[in-house]
Structure formats: C-alpha cells, structure tokens
Amino acid sequence: MASSGSSRSSKIPEILAVSGGRPLQAVGFGTASFPFVAEDVKNAVLAALDLGYRHIDTASVYGSEQVVGEAVTEATRRGVIASRGEVFVTTKVWCTQCHPDLVLPSLKESLQKLQMEYVDLYLVHWPMSVKPSKPHLFMKREDIVPMDLRGVWEAMEECHRLGLAKMIGVSNFTTRKLQELLAIAKIPPAVNQVELNPVWQQKKLIEFCKEKGIHVTAYSPLGGQTRTSQTNAILHCEALKEIAEARGKSVAQVFSVYFLNSS
C-alpha cells in the first residue's frame, strides 16, 4: 500500500519551493465542506491520500483540522504514507483571530487539533479583522473592526521564526492589499491563495504576484456553487465542453491541464 501511494503521488506535478520551503504538489486537496460532516471529510482525506495526494488544505473556520490530523495519523498507521513529513499541510487564521495577540495562539490551537508540531504553510485567510470570538463564517457588519496589518503580519513572522509555520502567506489579498503588506513585511508572503478559474482569471493579480515572487494558489479552479444556484458555471460551460469532447476528455481534465501549464 505504501509503494502504491508513492507511485500515485509521483504522477502529480510538483512546483519549486518558495521562500525556502519544500516543493509541493501542484494539485492539492481542499477540506472546506458546508455543512461539515466530520466522518465524510475524514474519509475523503483518507481516500485522497490513498490516491496519491500529498498536499492537504484546511483552515480553522472549516472545522476540518482535527479530522485532517486524524486522517494523516491513520494513513501513516496503514502504511499509505511513511510519516507526517510526506504531507504538505496548509491551514489559515480566521478573521476573528486576525489580531496581533491572537495569531500565534490560533496557530497553536490549530496544531493541537492537527496533532502536528508544525504546518508547512500558514495563511491569513482574509485581509480583514472581526471582533474576537470563536471562528465562524457568518459575520455581522458591525463586528468588523480596523485591521492592524503590521501587527498581524509581525505575529505571522513570529510563527515562522518559532518553526511552527515553515512558510507564511495570505489568502484573498488584492493587488492593493499586497502592496500594503510588502511595504511593511520583513518576511514577504510566500503564497496568495485566491479564487481562480476560467470565469474569474485575475490576470492583473497574477502578473503582480509573479513580479513580486509570490506564488498564486487557486481555490475553486473548476468553479464553485453560487448562493442562488447549484449550477457550476465551469463544468457546464459549452465552450469547454466542445474542447473536451474534441479531445475525448472531461471538462475538468481539459482545464486541469491548462491550469497546470499556466501556473
């Protein structure tokens, strides 16, 4: 089983290390699921690891950190992976903990849930702060407070210096927010994780990140569900369907190849 996992994982392309970190698979496995069902997410992570995924993405607000840790531990016990070190793990600090004095405690809590001594990548989930509370998705406008970007990023840098986060970065940052951050950062963000797909290409942001040496990670690369419809604009795109049919592939396969070649 271990050799099978290694063989499968070798088929997934890797990207070069950024900011002194380790190389990581170009295709990762996300664990955001709403509503969250712990058993389903754990089984999905186990299946992903068995298939060869070695890049797992979670966040404090997802509620999936504990099951990700359990899945990695179980996969190690089963021999699917040799050790936790084979898996690249990303987690994120949520807006309610985006305060200078709460970033490090939030990471320590995440590590406790993950049953790990470090994460490979720690991200500021959104460039905003909300009144301190337990992480939750639904925020009231009156609870949003000014973000101390300098103080938050200094706390992120401390997480890195302590060895609790091998790399640090951001998520959902615009070009303008990145400019603000780069002006004050001693350790620049290694990654900016943003929504990126054929209907939301963000070309200006990608070019800016390339210029500044910031790796762009895409979430919802095949499109996501909207609040008003279950229709996936990417997978049901007629133009992409025609391209896929002409090549005897699925829409997901066609776009995955395009995305990997352009990243």
C-alpha positions in Angstrom: 0.0 0.0 0.0 2.8 2.4 0.8 4.5 1.8 -2.6 1.2 2.2 -4.3 0.7 5.6 -2.7 4.2 6.7 -3.6 3.7 5.7 -7.2 0.5 7.5 -7.5 1.8 10.7 -5.8 4.7 10.8 -8.2 2.3 11.4 -11.1 1.1 14.7 -9.6 3.4 17.5 -10.8 5.3 19.5 -8.2 6.2 23.1 -8.1 9.5 24.5 -6.9 9.9 25.6 -3.3 9.0 29.2 -2.5 10.6 31.3 0.3 12.9 28.4 1.3 10.1 26.0 1.8 9.7 22.5 0.5 8.4 21.6 -3.0 4.7 20.9 -3.0 2.3 19.2 -5.3 0.7 21.4 -7.9 -2.7 19.9 -7.1 -3.9 20.0 -3.5 -7.0 18.6 -1.7 -9.2 21.1 0.0 -11.3 20.3 3.0 -13.9 23.0 3.1 -17.3 21.4 3.3 -20.6 23.1 4.3 -22.4 21.7 6.1 -19.4 20.0 7.7 -19.8 16.2 8.4 -16.6 15.0 10.1 -16.8 11.4 9.0 -17.3 12.3 5.4 -14.4 14.7 5.4 -12.1 12.3 7.1 -12.9 9.5 4.7 -12.4 11.9 1.8 -8.9 12.9 3.1 -8.0 9.2 3.6 -9.2 8.4 0.0 -7.2 11.4 -1.3 -4.0 10.3 0.5 -4.5 6.7 -0.9 -4.9 8.1 -4.4 -1.6 10.0 -4.1 -2.5 13.5 -2.9 0.2 14.9 -0.6 -1.0 18.5 -0.3 -3.9 19.0 2.1 -5.6 22.4 2.7 -7.6 23.2 5.7 -8.4 26.2 7.9 -9.6 27.0 11.4 -13.0 28.1 10.2 -13.6 24.9 8.2 -13.7 22.9 11.3 -11.7 20.2 9.5 -8.3 20.5 11.2 -8.9 17.7 13.6 -10.1 15.2 11.0 -7.2 16.1 8.7 -4.9 15.3 11.6 -6.7 12.0 12.3 -6.6 11.0 8.6 -2.9 11.7 8.3 -2.2 9.7 11.5 -4.4 6.8 10.2 -2.8 6.9 6.8 0.6 6.6 8.5 -0.6 3.7 10.6 -1.9 1.9 7.5 1.3 2.5 5.6 -0.2 4.7 3.0 2.4 7.3 3.9 5.7 6.8 5.8 5.3 9.8 8.1 3.6 13.2 8.5 6.6 14.7 6.7 5.3 13.3 3.4 2.2 15.6 3.6 2.2 19.3 2.9 -0.4 20.8 5.2 -1.8 24.3 4.8 -4.1 26.0 7.4 -5.3 29.5 7.9 -6.0 32.0 10.7 -9.6 33.3 10.6 -10.8 36.9 10.7 -11.9 36.6 14.4 -8.3 35.8 15.3 -6.7 38.3 12.9 -5.4 40.4 15.8 -1.7 40.6 16.8 -2.1 38.9 20.1 -4.4 36.1 18.7 -2.5 34.9 15.7 0.1 32.7 17.5 -2.5 31.2 19.9 -4.7 30.4 17.0 -1.9 28.5 15.2 -1.1 26.6 18.4 -4.8 25.6 18.7 -4.7 24.5 15.1 -1.6 22.4 15.6 -3.2 20.8 18.6 -6.2 19.8 16.5 -4.0 18.6 13.7 -1.8 16.7 16.1 1.2 18.2 14.4 4.3 20.1 15.5 4.2 22.5 12.5 2.3 23.3 9.4 4.0 23.7 6.1 2.1 26.9 5.2 0.1 29.3 7.4 -2.2 31.9 5.7 -4.1 35.0 6.7 -7.5 33.8 5.5 -8.9 37.2 4.6 -7.5 40.8 4.8 -9.9 41.8 7.5 -10.5 41.6 11.2 -13.6 40.9 13.2 -14.2 41.2 16.9 -12.5 38.3 18.7 -14.7 35.2 19.0 -14.6 31.6 18.0 -14.1 31.2 14.2 -17.5 31.4 12.4 -18.5 32.1 8.8 -21.4 34.4 9.3 -20.2 37.8 10.4 -22.1 40.9 11.1 -21.0 44.2 9.5 -20.9 45.9 12.9 -18.4 43.3 14.2 -15.8 44.2 11.5 -13.0 46.3 13.0 -9.9 48.0 11.5 -7.2 45.5 10.8 -3.7 46.0 12.2 -2.0 44.6 9.2 1.5 45.4 10.5 0.8 43.8 13.9 -0.9 40.7 12.4 1.9 40.1 9.9 4.6 40.5 12.6 2.7 37.8 14.5 2.8 35.6 11.4 6.5 36.2 11.1 6.9 35.1 14.7 5.0 31.9 13.9 7.6 31.3 11.2 10.6 32.2 13.4 9.4 29.7 16.0 9.3 26.9 13.4 5.5 26.4 13.8 4.9 27.5 10.2 7.5 26.6 7.6 6.1 29.2 5.3 3.6 32.1 5.7 1.3 33.7 3.3 -2.1 35.2 2.6 -5.4 34.4 1.0 -7.9 36.6 -0.8 -5.5 39.6 -0.9 -5.9 42.1 -3.8 -3.0 43.8 -5.5 -3.5 46.8 -3.3 -3.5 44.8 -0.1 -0.4 43.0 -1.2 1.3 46.3 -1.9 0.4 47.5 1.7 1.8 44.2 3.1 5.0 44.2 1.1 5.7 47.8 2.3 5.9 46.6 5.9 6.9 42.9 5.8 10.3 41.6 6.9 9.3 38.2 5.5 7.3 38.6 2.3 4.2 36.3 1.8 5.2 33.1 0.0 1.7 32.5 -1.3 -1.5 34.3 -2.1 -4.4 31.8 -2.3 -7.3 33.2 -4.3 -10.4 32.1 -6.3 -9.1 31.5 -9.8 -10.9 29.8 -12.8 -11.9 30.5 -16.4 -14.6 32.9 -15.4 -12.5 34.7 -12.8 -9.0 34.8 -14.2 -7.5 37.7 -12.2 -4.7 38.4 -14.7 -3.6 41.6 -13.2 -3.2 40.0 -9.7 -1.3 37.0 -11.2 1.1 39.3 -13.1 1.7 41.4 -9.9 2.4 38.2 -7.8 4.8 36.9 -10.5 6.7 40.2 -10.4 7.0 40.1 -6.6 7.8 36.4 -6.4 4.6 35.4 -4.7 3.2 32.1 -5.7 -0.5 32.1 -6.6 -2.6 29.1 -5.4 -6.1 28.7 -6.8 -9.2 27.6 -4.9 -12.4 26.7 -6.8 -10.3 26.1 -10.0 -13.3 24.3 -11.5 -15.8 26.8 -10.3 -17.9 26.8 -7.2 -21.6 26.7 -6.3 -23.3 30.1 -6.1 -25.7 31.1 -3.3 -28.6 31.1 -5.7 -27.9 28.1 -8.0 -26.4 24.7 -7.9 -25.2 25.1 -11.5 -21.4 25.0 -11.9 -20.5 27.7 -14.5 -17.2 26.0 -15.4 -18.3 22.4 -15.7 -21.4 23.4 -17.7 -19.6 25.8 -20.0 -20.5 25.0 -23.6 -17.1 26.2 -25.0 -15.2 24.0 -22.6 -17.5 21.1 -23.3 -16.7 21.3 -27.0 -13.0 21.4 -26.4 -13.3 18.4 -24.1 -15.4 16.4 -26.5 -13.0 17.1 -29.3 -10.2 15.6 -27.2 -12.1 12.7 -25.6 -11.6 14.2 -22.2 -13.8 15.7 -19.4 -14.1 19.4 -18.9 -12.2 19.0 -15.6 -9.3 17.2 -17.3 -9.0 19.8 -20.0 -9.0 22.7 -17.6 -6.7 21.0 -15.2 -4.0 20.6 -17.9 -4.5 24.3 -18.9 -4.2 25.4 -15.3 -1.1 23.4 -14.5 0.6 24.6 -17.7 -0.2 28.2 -16.9 0.7 28.2 -13.2 
